[in-house]
Amino acid sequence: MDHECGYVHRPSHDARRIASNIEDLAGKTYSGRLSAAACAIPMKPLIPSLLATVALTLAAAADKQTFTGTITDDMCSRADHSQMGMGPTDAECTIACVRVHGASYIFYDGKDAYTLSDQQTPEKFAGRKVIVTGTLDAKTKIIHVDSIIAAK
């Protein structure tokens, strides 16, 4: 127990050393108990860090978007599977490219291709039009997937 301040969770410290430092700073003599200011937990750095954490959390939640396009693979990034011919359908070609050639599932919106953070869920939507909900990292062109559902 920190006897000078009365805190149980703070380690004990040498009261004489602290008193000496306080006397040096304040020019006063040691009364046997430290002032409330000497024992106080500094709050000024804590408040801005809490506000920053809340702001970042709200910003992340606000960045969620929905994207409509096709699940394909990065070997056939424009959803054109005619060149690869790994199967009779787009879905079979996409799955074969991922399983056999080590390709990754991607999302193609008709203009741009985006890597998907989730590489398990897209398999059941391979070659199909979908709606992806998530957060886009524009620098890396990765969609951090929250959900994928079939588009109507």
PyMOL commands that set and color helices and strands:
alter all, ss='L'
color gray80, all
select helices_A, chain A and resi 15-26+36-39+46-62+90-101+121-125
alter helices_A, ss='H'
color red, helices_A
select strands_A, chain A and resi 64-73+105-108+113-116+129-137+142-150
alter strands_A, ss='S'
color yellow, strands_A
deselect
rebuild
show_as cartoon
